[in-house]
Amino acid sequence: MKKQLIPRYAYLPIVVCIVWNTLVYNMTRFFTNKMTHYDFSIKLDSYIPFVSSFVVIYILSYVLWIIGFLVFAKESRSLCNELFAAEFVCKTICLFCFVIIPTTMTRANVPSGGVLNWLTNAVYSLDQPNNLFPSIHCMESWICFRGALRCKKVHPMYSKVWFVLAILICMSTVFVKQHVFVDIIGGIVVAEIGLFLSKKFNLGRAYDVVRYKFISFVRPKKKTNKVVLKK
């Protein structure tokens, strides 16, 4: 039997994840566009230089997240549901943070010329300097690392590699001047809150409930007529 790249039980959590992420990150901007935005920069941020080479890690993080989420999705149904539920909780917390405390920052003056500088300017043009706290880059990377710790079907080094990747991605957010240091802390804290709540209250079961109801609606059970044999 051919192994599936994405298990069927992971379809719903993945779709919800993509849709909710898109809504949270983009929808909030309609509400905060004319609101006062706050800069959470601290003294430490002034000592952090702009390092254009980190833009490669910043961009590659999107691919790394896909790999990370697919790995724990294939680990088991329960882990898949639990971690995607945690991700949903985290994004919901982000939604409230983005609306209640809109943030912004001053970006770097990127020199002209060079592929890395061009990539950085491309990132700047595609992503406005708002919706910064907490950092979704750091949050997603930390969830992937914590998920890797729970995976038993992969090489023992997998979780260690993800720890290094999570640190590098967090570093890239400040070296590319997409975030400030406080955003990193916020992203990791929110990730831990989401993971705790999902496990504590078994929030992942919601996916199984919705999946069962959907299947029952699409494929209702046929009524069978009982035949009683007379003696």
C-alpha positions as CSV (number, residue, x, y, z in Angstrom):
1,M,0.0,0.0,0.0
2,K,1.4,3.4,-1.0
3,K,2.1,5.8,1.9
4,Q,0.3,9.1,1.7
5,L,2.3,12.3,1.9
6,I,-0.5,13.8,4.0
7,P,-2.7,11.5,6.1
8,R,-6.4,12.0,5.6
9,Y,-6.9,12.9,9.2
10,A,-4.6,15.8,8.7
11,Y,-6.6,17.4,5.9
12,L,-9.0,19.4,8.2
13,P,-6.3,20.7,10.6
14,I,-4.1,21.8,7.7
15,V,-6.9,23.6,5.9
16,V,-8.1,25.3,9.1
17,C,-4.5,26.3,9.9
18,I,-4.0,28.0,6.4
19,V,-7.4,29.8,6.4
20,W,-7.1,31.0,10.0
21,N,-3.5,32.2,9.5
22,T,-4.6,34.2,6.4
23,L,-7.5,35.7,8.2
24,V,-5.7,36.7,11.4
25,Y,-2.6,38.2,9.7
26,N,-4.5,40.1,7.0
27,M,-8.0,40.8,8.4
28,T,-6.6,42.6,11.5
29,R,-5.0,45.2,9.4
30,F,-8.4,46.5,8.3
31,F,-9.2,47.3,11.9
32,T,-5.8,48.7,12.9
33,N,-4.9,50.6,9.8
34,K,-5.8,54.0,11.4
35,M,-5.0,53.1,15.0
36,T,-2.0,54.3,16.9
37,H,0.9,51.8,16.5
38,Y,3.5,51.2,19.2
39,D,7.2,50.5,18.8
40,F,8.4,47.9,21.3
41,S,12.1,48.5,20.6
42,I,14.4,48.4,23.6
43,K,18.0,49.5,24.0
44,L,19.2,46.0,23.0
45,D,17.7,46.4,19.6
46,S,20.0,49.4,18.8
47,Y,23.0,47.1,19.3
48,I,21.7,44.4,16.9
49,P,23.1,45.1,13.4
50,F,21.4,44.6,10.1
51,V,22.8,41.4,8.6
52,S,21.4,40.8,5.1
53,S,22.6,37.1,4.9
54,F,19.9,36.2,7.5
55,V,17.2,37.0,4.9
56,V,17.9,33.5,3.4
57,I,17.0,31.9,6.7
58,Y,14.0,34.2,7.1
59,I,12.6,33.2,3.7
60,L,13.5,29.5,4.0
61,S,11.5,29.3,7.3
62,Y,8.3,29.0,5.3
63,V,9.5,25.8,3.7
64,L,10.9,24.5,7.0
65,W,7.5,25.0,8.7
66,I,5.8,23.0,6.0
67,I,8.3,20.1,6.6
68,G,7.9,20.5,10.3
69,F,4.1,20.4,10.3
70,L,4.0,17.5,7.9
71,V,6.4,15.4,10.0
72,F,4.3,15.7,13.2
73,A,1.1,15.4,11.2
74,K,2.3,12.0,10.0
75,E,3.6,11.0,13.5
76,S,0.1,10.2,14.8
77,R,-3.5,11.4,14.6
78,S,-3.5,12.5,18.3
79,L,-0.3,14.5,18.0
80,C,-1.4,16.0,14.7
81,N,-4.7,17.2,16.3
82,E,-3.1,18.4,19.5
83,L,-0.4,20.5,17.8
84,F,-2.7,22.0,15.1
85,A,-5.1,22.9,17.9
86,A,-2.3,24.6,19.7
87,E,-1.4,26.5,16.6
88,F,-5.0,27.6,16.3
89,V,-5.0,28.9,19.9
90,C,-1.7,30.7,19.3
91,K,-3.1,32.5,16.2
92,T,-6.2,33.5,18.1
93,I,-4.0,35.0,20.8
94,C,-2.1,36.8,18.0
95,L,-5.4,38.2,16.7
96,F,-6.2,39.9,20.0
97,C,-2.6,41.2,20.3
98,F,-2.6,42.6,16.8
99,V,-5.9,44.4,17.5
100,I,-5.4,45.5,21.1
101,I,-1.8,46.6,20.8
102,P,-0.9,47.3,17.2
103,T,2.9,47.5,16.7
104,T,5.3,48.9,14.2
105,M,9.1,49.5,13.9
106,T,11.7,51.4,12.0
107,R,13.3,49.2,9.4
108,A,16.9,49.2,8.2
109,N,18.1,51.4,5.4
110,V,19.1,48.5,3.0
111,P,22.0,49.3,0.7
112,S,21.4,49.0,-3.0
113,G,23.0,46.2,-5.0
114,G,23.5,42.6,-4.3
115,V,21.1,39.6,-4.3
116,L,20.7,39.6,-0.5
117,N,19.8,43.2,-0.3
118,W,17.3,42.7,-3.2
119,L,15.7,39.9,-1.3
120,T,15.5,42.0,1.9
121,N,13.8,44.8,0.0
122,A,11.4,42.3,-1.6
123,V,10.4,41.1,1.9
124,Y,9.9,44.7,3.0
125,S,7.7,45.5,0.1
126,L,5.5,42.4,0.5
127,D,5.2,42.6,4.3
128,Q,4.2,45.9,6.0
129,P,6.0,46.7,9.3
130,N,3.0,45.9,11.5
131,N,1.4,42.9,13.3
132,L,4.8,42.4,14.9
133,F,4.0,41.3,18.4
134,P,4.1,38.4,19.0
135,S,6.4,37.2,16.1
136,I,4.6,34.6,14.1
137,H,7.9,33.5,12.7
138,C,9.2,32.7,16.2
139,M,5.9,31.2,17.3
140,E,5.6,28.8,14.3
141,S,9.3,27.8,14.6
142,W,9.0,27.1,18.3
143,I,5.9,24.9,17.8
144,C,7.8,22.9,15.2
145,F,10.7,22.4,17.6
146,R,8.3,21.4,20.4
147,G,6.5,19.1,18.0
148,A,9.8,17.5,17.0
149,L,10.5,16.6,20.6
150,R,7.3,14.5,20.5
151,C,8.1,12.6,17.3
152,K,9.3,9.1,17.6
153,K,9.3,8.0,14.0
154,V,12.2,10.3,13.0
155,H,16.0,10.3,13.6
156,P,17.0,11.2,17.2
157,M,18.8,14.2,15.8
158,Y,15.7,15.7,14.3
159,S,14.6,17.6,17.4
160,K,18.1,18.9,17.9
161,V,18.2,20.2,14.3
162,W,14.9,21.9,14.9
163,F,16.1,23.6,18.0
164,V,19.0,25.1,16.1
165,L,16.7,26.1,13.2
166,A,14.2,27.7,15.6
167,I,17.0,29.8,17.2
168,L,18.4,30.8,13.7
169,I,14.9,31.8,12.5
170,C,14.3,33.9,15.7
171,M,17.7,35.5,15.1
172,S,16.8,36.2,11.5
173,T,13.8,38.2,12.5
174,V,15.9,40.8,14.3
175,F,18.9,40.7,12.0
176,V,16.7,41.4,9.0
177,K,15.0,44.1,11.0
178,Q,11.5,42.5,10.6
179,H,11.0,42.4,14.4
180,V,12.4,43.7,17.6
181,F,13.7,41.5,20.5
182,V,10.5,41.7,22.5
183,D,8.6,40.1,19.6
184,I,10.8,37.0,19.8
185,I,10.0,36.5,23.5
186,G,6.3,37.1,22.8
187,G,6.3,34.5,20.0
188,I,7.8,31.8,22.2
189,V,5.6,32.6,25.2
190,V,2.4,32.5,23.0
191,A,3.6,29.2,21.5
192,E,4.0,27.7,25.0
193,I,0.6,29.0,26.1
194,G,-1.1,27.4,23.0
195,L,0.7,24.1,23.5
196,F,-0.2,24.0,27.2
197,L,-3.9,24.8,26.7
198,S,-4.3,22.3,23.8
199,K,-2.8,19.5,25.8
200,K,-4.5,20.4,29.1
201,F,-8.0,20.6,27.7
202,N,-7.6,18.1,24.9
203,L,-8.6,20.7,22.3
204,G,-7.4,18.5,19.4
205,R,-10.6,16.4,19.8
206,A,-12.5,19.2,18.2
207,Y,-11.0,18.1,14.8
208,D,-12.3,14.6,15.3
209,V,-15.7,15.8,16.2
210,V,-16.0,18.1,13.2
211,R,-14.6,15.4,10.9
212,Y,-17.1,12.8,12.2
213,K,-20.0,15.2,11.8
214,F,-18.9,16.1,8.3
215,I,-18.6,12.5,7.2
216,S,-21.9,11.6,8.8
217,F,-23.5,14.5,6.9
218,V,-21.9,13.5,3.6
219,R,-22.4,9.8,4.0
220,P,-25.4,9.2,6.2
221,K,-26.0,5.7,7.5
222,K,-28.6,3.7,5.5
223,K,-31.6,2.5,7.5
224,T,-32.0,-1.2,7.4
225,N,-35.3,-3.0,7.7
226,K,-35.4,-5.7,10.3
227,V,-37.0,-9.0,9.2
228,V,-38.7,-10.9,12.0
229,L,-39.1,-14.6,11.3
230,K,-42.2,-16.1,12.8
231,K,-42.0,-19.4,14.4
